[in-house]
Amino acid sequence: MTAPNNGRSYHAPRRVAAATATREAIMAAAERLFARRGYAATTMAAIAEEAGVTPKSVYALADKPGLLLLAVDRPEPASASASGPEDVIGGLLRRYPMQRAFEEAAAAEPALREAWRRHERRRRAELKRLARAAADAGRLRPGLTVGRATDTLWALITWHTVALLVEQRGWGRAKVAEWLDQLLETVLTGDGRPRD
C-alpha cells in the first residue's frame, strides 16, 4: 500500500546543504590535488581522502576525467572577477596549475582532447577581445592585424610561460603580473618599456 500524495513536495534543506557541502569539498580537493600533483598522479582515493569523504561519494559525483572538467570549469571567486587585461593576467596566475593538469590529462585521455581544444579556442577568443579592444581604441601598433596580435598573445601567454617564470625563475606573482602587462603593451601597441 502506498502513502497518499497530499500534493506536498519533499523538502529537506539540511540534506541539500549537506550534499552541496560534500560536492564543494570534493571539487576543492580535486582542484588542489590536480594542481599540485598533476592528473596522472591524482587518484580518486586521494581526492576522497583530501575531501574527507568516501570514494563512493567521489564516484557518485563524476569519474576522474569528469572531475577534472568540473574543476577546470569551477567559477572564479567573486573577488577575482575583473574585466580586460587584468582578468586574463589574474586568471592565468590563479589557474595555470589546473591548465597544466588539463593539458596533461588531454594528452593521456582521448575523452578529454576535444574539451582541451575547446578550452584553447575560448582562451584565444579572450585574447582576441583584448586585441580587438586595442584596435577599436586606435592603440594597435601600425601594421599589426587583430588576427596576428591574437595569435601572438595566444602563443606567448600560456600556463607554460607562467610556470617557467614562477617555478624555474622564482618570480613572485606581482612580478609576473607586471611582466604580462608589459608584454600585452609591447605586442599590442609597441610601447612596452622594461621596468627592472
N, C-alpha and C positions, 0 to 999 in steps of 0.2 A: 504494500500500500504506500503510495506517495503522499507526501505532505502537500496540502493545498498551497498554491502560489497566490498570495494576497496582493500581488501587484507591487510588492516592495523589492527593490534590488538589494543585493548583498553589498554592504559597505563596511570595509574593515580598514580604517585608516592606519592602525598600528601595523597591520600586515603589509600594507602598501609602503609605509615608511621603512619597515624592516627590509623589504625587497629592494627598495631604492638604495638604502644604505649598503646592502650587500653588493648590489651592482656597482655602486660607486667605489667600494673598497676593491673589488676585483679589477675594475678599469684602472684605478690609480696604481694598483700593484703591477698590473700588466705593463702599463706605460713606464713605470720606474724600471722594471726588470728588462724590458725590451731595450730601453735607452741605455741602461748600464751594461748589460751582458750581450746584447745583440739578439737576433731572432733565434739562431740555431741553438744557442746555449740556454735559452729560457724555456723551461718545461712547464707544462700545465700544473704539475705538482708544486713547483716552486712558486707559481703565481698564487695557487691556493694557500700555501704556507704564508707567503707575504701578506695576503689579504686576510688571513685568519679565518678562512672558510674551508669547506671540504672540496676535494677535487670535483665531486659530483656537482657542486654549485657552480664551479667554473665551467664545466662542460655544458651545464644547462643554459648558460649564457651564450656560449659560442665555442667553436673549435679554435685551434691555435691561429690559423690564418684569419678567421673571423674576428678574434680578439685583437689581432694586430690592426686590422682595418678600423675597428671601433676605437682603438687607442689613437690611431693616426687622425681620425675624424673628430676626436673629442674637442669640444669647443674650448677656445681660449678663455681664461678668466676674464671677467668684465673689466678688471683693472688693466688688462693687457691690450684692450681694444684701442686701435688708433686708425688713422687713415693716411694714405700716401706713403712716402718712403719710410717713415718711422714704423709703419705697420709691417712692411716687408723685412726691414732690418731686425726689428724686435722679434717678429715671428721666427725668423731664421735663427736668431741667437737662442731663443727658447726651445725650438723644436728640432735643431739639427741632429741630436742623438736619435730621435724617433725616425727622422728621414733616413739616417744611415741604416737603422734596423729594417725599415721598409724596403730600401733598395736591396739589402742583403736577402730579405725574405723573397722578394720578387725574382731574384736570381735562382733561388732554390725551389720555389713553389710555383709551378705553372699556373695555378689558380689565381695567383696574385699579380701576374705580369701585366695584364690589361689594367688592373687597378693602379699599378705604378705608372703606366703610360698616361692614364687619365690624370693622375696627380701631377705629372710633369707638364701636361697640357694646361692644367689650372695654374701651375706656378708660372709658366710662360705668359699666360693671359694676365696675371697680376703685374708682371714686369712690363708687359705691353701697355697697360694702363698708365704706368709711370712715364714711359717713353712718349705715349700719346699726349699726356698732360704737359710734358715739356714742350712738345711740338706745338700744341694749341696755345701755349703761353709765349711762343716765339723764342724759346730758350734752347731748342735743339741746335747743336752746332751746325754750321753750314756744310752741306754735302752728306749729312747723315740722315738716312731714312728711318722712319719709325720701325720698320722691319729689321733693319740692320742693328739699330740700337737695342731692340728687343732680344735679338739673337745673341748679341754681345753680353748683355746683362744676364741672360738665361745661362750662358756658358760659364760666366765668371762668378755669379752669386749663387753658390750651391753649398750644401752641407759639407762637401769635401774641403772647400776653401776655409770655411769657419773652423772645421776640425783641425786642419793644419795649423792655423794661427793660434787657436786656443790650446790644443793638446800638444803640439810639437814645439811651438814657439813661446808658449806660456803667456800669450796675450790675455788681458782681462777683457771682460765684456765691453767696458767703456771704450777701450782702445779699438776693439773690433768694430763697434758701432761707428766710431769716428772714421775708421778706415773705409767701411762700407759706404758711409755718407759721402766721403771724398771720392770714392770710386764712381758712385752714381753721378756726381757733379762732373767728373772728368769725362766719363763716357758720354753723357747726355749733352753737356754744354761746352766741354773742352776747357773748363775753368777750375779744375781741381788743384788746389795749391797744397803741397805737402805740409803737414804740421807734425813736427817731431819733438 
